[in-house]
Amino acid sequence: MSDQEALTPSSPIHLDGTTLEGGGQLLRLALSVSSLTHIPIHVTNIRGKRGPKSAPGKGGGLKPAHLAGVQWLAGATQAETQGMEVKSKELVFRPRSTAIRAAREERQGEDPDRRTNNEAFCVWKEIKLHGVLIRREARVSMASPGAITLILQAILPYLLFSSSVSVNDPRTGVPLRVTIEGGTNVSNSPSIEYVDQVLLPLLTSKLGTPPIFMTLHQRGWSTGRIEIGSATFDISPMKPRFTIPAFKFQERGQLVKVHVSIIAPGAVARSSIREQVTVQLLAYDPEIEIVFPLDEESGGDKRMYLLLVAETSNGYRLGRDWSQFSGSTVRAKGEKLVSKVVEDLKRELEKGGCVDEYMQDQLVVFQALAAGVAEVDSGEGSEATLHTQTARWVAEKVLGVKFDGEGRCKGVGFVAGEDFLGRNRTKEDAEKAMAGLQM
């Protein structure tokens, strides 16, 4: 009997990659939850609905950007995998549980201070000062400008919750620094600015996670001249036994401020965008404060980006953005960009919800992990997006939670550092499992 067979379910949970949205999000969330809980998964028809419009479903499989996340999580969890290669349309992912790692180290008589080359920590570089471990560092590299934020989406829950691999592990609580190389502003993906200004503050202020700090080293673009960028995320893991409490996002409060981030070619174009945004926002609400945290040269006429983040009196943040790559002139592109993003933000605000359309699906994993009922008010008449429906479906399949028609979910109460699979294991089961480790 192998270590894996001893302490994990014998049959992976099957997930059909053509379900609902049928893209990369299904895989990312499944991997994220599997890595935390050590529940094995088997994903078939990966990205089964992706492909050119003329031949939908013909462009699926793992791209290098997806594979980077899979490989990192596989290394971090000592996962046994099948199909971990570019273009693979099928993946089996079996992470080893905390109990297995501890048992293997004890069986092998391994000194915790000599685990640098152990496969359990192969993704981490240990930074020491005067012999004391002060930080672990990791790097996830992509040779193409795939979205950095989508890699982060896949690995962030693991970084927050399971870096405390054991309550008794002296390494518990060591700060983490993860650098991801790829694209920072990629079409159909959250931008690095959106994550930094909307997602990360929301996790800290509303869910109680430790602050996460982002440092942008270089911007990565897939338009114009291809460039690979990089960003570093400094993360303090959850303390052992931490759980996200039941939460309810409601009563958004009044609009008090809008943060405007502009990336465009040339000072004249950026000044024009700034003026247009100001005029249109003040016409909507003359009392709001407008601030400009980012005004940056894009380095090319085909690169233009605008993010508006609405901040409310009750501490919620709603963002809308867009990258404009087409248009006859820079001026025409700027005008189109401003009009679209301002109108999108106004529609979000008029719905009265606490989160924007793009945040819905990113909160699903935290709802499913929470200790109690978690509810997110997305606004009057707001329906779950296809991405959100897909995320909920994955959470239901893997964790067994249920989302109702209003988006409420009673989470599993995941505890930082816990052996999730061992929750319902009897003493007899544990003894049999540990006996299996010696075979």
QUIJO-V616481 format. One record per residue. N is the residue number from 1. RES is the residue in one small letter. PHI is phi in whole degrees, 0 to 359 (none if undefined). NEAR is the number of other C-alpha atoms within 8 Angstrom. Layout:
N,RES,PHI,NEAR  N,RES,PHI,NEAR
This chain:
1,m,none,7  2,s,277,8  3,d,305,10  4,q,295,11  5,e,294,9  6,a,290,12  7,l,233,12  8,t,225,12  9,p,302,8  10,s,289,5  11,s,247,5  12,p,297,11  13,i,285,10  14,h,272,8  15,l,231,10  16,d,276,9  17,g,292,14  18,t,267,12  19,t,293,7  20,l,52,7  21,e,294,10  22,g,66,14  23,g,239,13  24,g,285,9  25,q,297,10  26,l,304,13  27,l,294,12  28,r,299,12  29,l,292,14  30,a,299,12  31,l,295,13  32,s,298,13  33,v,291,14  34,s,298,15  35,s,296,12  36,l,287,10  37,t,265,10  38,h,68,14  39,i,279,15  40,p,288,14  41,i,231,14  42,h,225,12  43,v,259,13  44,t,248,11  45,n,52,12  46,i,304,19  47,r,52,17  48,g,293,15  49,k,255,13  50,r,266,12  51,g,149,10  52,p,297,9  53,k,302,5  54,s,285,4  55,a,212,7  56,p,300,10  57,g,90,11  58,k,264,10  59,g,242,11  60,g,283,14  61,g,90,13  62,l,285,14  63,k,269,8  64,p,306,10  65,a,293,12  66,h,291,11  67,l,298,12  68,a,300,12  69,g,292,13  70,v,299,10  71,q,297,9  72,w,294,10  73,l,294,12  74,a,296,13  75,g,292,13  76,a,292,12  77,t,253,11  78,q,55,10  79,a,289,12  80,e,273,10  81,t,228,10  82,q,225,8  83,g,86,9  84,m,274,10  85,e,204,7  86,v,300,9  87,k,77,8  88,s,298,11  89,k,255,13  90,e,215,12  91,l,220,13  92,v,252,13  93,f,228,14  94,r,238,14  95,p,287,15  96,r,278,14  97,s,285,14  98,t,303,10  99,a,298,8  100,i,294,11  101,r,299,10  102,a,297,8  103,a,294,10  104,r,294,8  105,e,294,10  106,e,294,8  107,r,295,7  108,q,272,6  109,g,62,6  110,e,274,9  111,d,279,7  112,p,306,5  113,d,280,5  114,r,241,7  115,r,264,9  116,t,305,9  117,n,265,7  118,n,293,7  119,e,298,8  120,a,297,10  121,f,240,11  122,c,293,11  123,v,274,10  124,w,249,8  125,k,251,9  126,e,268,10  127,i,255,9  128,k,239,9  129,l,231,7  130,h,53,4  131,g,82,5  132,v,256,6  133,l,291,11  134,i,248,10  135,r,193,11  136,r,250,13  137,e,236,12  138,a,218,11  139,r,225,9  140,v,244,11  141,s,250,8  142,m,231,12  143,a,276,7  144,s,235,9  145,p,281,17  146,g,295,9  147,a,292,15  148,i,302,14  149,t,293,12  150,l,285,9  151,i,296,13  152,l,301,9  153,q,303,11  154,a,286,12  155,i,257,11  156,l,299,9  157,p,302,12  158,y,297,11  159,l,298,11  160,l,287,13  161,f,259,13  162,s,249,13  163,s,291,11  164,s,278,16  165,v,292,10  166,s,202,10  167,v,301,9  168,n,265,5  169,d,283,8  170,p,295,4  171,r,278,7  172,t,304,13  173,g,86,10  174,v,290,11  175,p,301,11  176,l,244,13  177,r,230,12  178,v,241,11  179,t,254,12  180,i,241,14  181,e,255,14  182,g,162,16  183,g,261,18  184,t,260,15  185,n,227,14  186,v,240,13  187,s,304,5  188,n,63,4  189,s,218,9  190,p,299,11  191,s,280,11  192,i,295,10  193,e,291,8  194,y,298,11  195,v,298,11  196,d,289,11  197,q,262,9  198,v,241,12  199,l,295,10  200,l,296,11  201,p,298,10  202,l,294,11  203,l,298,10  204,t,286,12  205,s,282,9  206,k,251,6  207,l,249,10  208,g,81,8  209,t,287,9  210,p,298,9  211,p,302,9  212,i,242,10  213,f,251,8  214,m,250,9  215,t,238,7  216,l,270,8  217,h,268,8  218,q,205,8  219,r,281,12  220,g,246,14  221,w,234,15  222,s,252,11  223,t,245,8  224,g,68,9  225,r,286,7  226,i,296,9  227,e,222,10  228,i,264,14  229,g,253,14  230,s,204,16  231,a,215,13  232,t,246,12  233,f,242,11  234,d,262,11  235,i,232,13  236,s,260,12  237,p,298,15  238,m,300,12  239,k,289,9  240,p,308,11  241,r,74,9  242,f,289,8  243,t,229,10  244,i,284,12  245,p,290,9  246,a,306,9  247,f,218,10  248,k,219,9  249,f,274,9  250,q,208,8  251,e,52,6  252,r,300,13  253,g,91,7  254,q,271,7  255,l,291,9  256,v,240,11  257,k,205,11  258,v,234,12  259,h,266,13  260,v,244,13  261,s,244,12  262,i,236,14  263,i,232,14  264,a,204,15  265,p,278,14  266,g,92,8  267,a,295,7  268,v,294,6  269,a,297,12  270,r,293,13  271,s,296,8  272,s,295,9  273,i,297,12  274,r,300,9  275,e,294,8  276,q,296,10  277,v,299,10  278,t,301,9  279,v,299,8  280,q,289,9  281,l,290,10  282,l,291,10  283,a,293,7  284,y,283,6  285,d,208,7  286,p,295,7  287,e,266,6  288,i,284,10  289,e,268,7  290,i,243,9  291,v,235,8  292,f,235,8  293,p,289,7  294,l,216,8  295,d,220,9  296,e,228,7  297,e,291,9  298,s,273,11  299,g,83,7  300,g,182,9  301,d,295,10  302,k,269,9  303,r,239,15  304,m,212,15  305,y,218,12  306,l,221,14  307,l,235,15  308,l,244,14  309,v,240,13  310,a,271,13  311,e,252,13  312,t,251,13  313,s,294,10  314,n,259,8  315,g,82,8  316,y,270,11  317,r,229,12  318,l,238,13  319,g,238,12  320,r,222,11  321,d,212,9  322,w,193,10  323,s,251,11  324,q,252,13  325,f,249,9  326,s,246,6  327,g,131,8  328,s,288,6  329,t,222,6  330,v,300,10  331,r,298,7  332,a,297,9  333,k,296,14  334,g,297,13  335,e,296,10  336,k,295,9  337,l,300,13  338,v,297,12  339,s,301,8  340,k,294,9  341,v,292,14  342,v,297,12  343,e,295,8  344,d,298,9  345,l,293,13  346,k,298,8  347,r,296,8  348,e,298,12  349,l,294,8  350,e,289,6  351,k,286,11  352,g,83,10  353,g,280,13  354,c,268,15  355,v,225,13  356,d,272,12  357,e,303,8  358,y,280,6  359,m,275,9  360,q,313,14  361,d,289,12  362,q,286,9  363,l,267,8  364,v,302,12  365,v,298,11  366,f,285,8  367,q,297,13  368,a,292,14  369,l,269,11  370,a,294,18  371,a,265,13  372,g,126,12  373,v,283,13  374,a,241,14  375,e,225,11  376,v,234,12  377,d,277,10  378,s,265,14  379,g,111,10  380,e,296,7  381,g,73,5  382,s,276,7  383,e,262,5  384,a,298,9  385,t,292,9  386,l,297,8  387,h,298,10  388,t,294,12  389,q,301,11  390,t,294,13  391,a,299,14  392,r,296,11  393,w,299,8  394,v,297,12  395,a,299,16  396,e,293,11  397,k,292,10  398,v,274,11  399,l,260,8  400,g,81,7  401,v,282,12  402,k,227,7  403,f,256,11  404,d,271,7  405,g,295,5  406,e,264,5  407,g,85,9  408,r,278,11  409,c,210,14  410,k,268,14  411,g,285,14  412,v,275,11  413,g,66,11  414,f,297,12  415,v,253,10  416,a,304,14  417,g,86,13  418,e,280,11  419,d,270,10  420,f,302,8  421,l,291,12  422,g,275,7  423,r,305,6  424,n,256,5  425,r,279,9  426,t,284,6  427,k,301,6  428,e,295,7  429,d,299,8  430,a,297,9  431,e,295,8  432,k,294,9  433,a,297,10  434,m,291,10  435,a,297,8  436,g,296,11  437,l,294,11  438,q,271,5  439,m,274,6
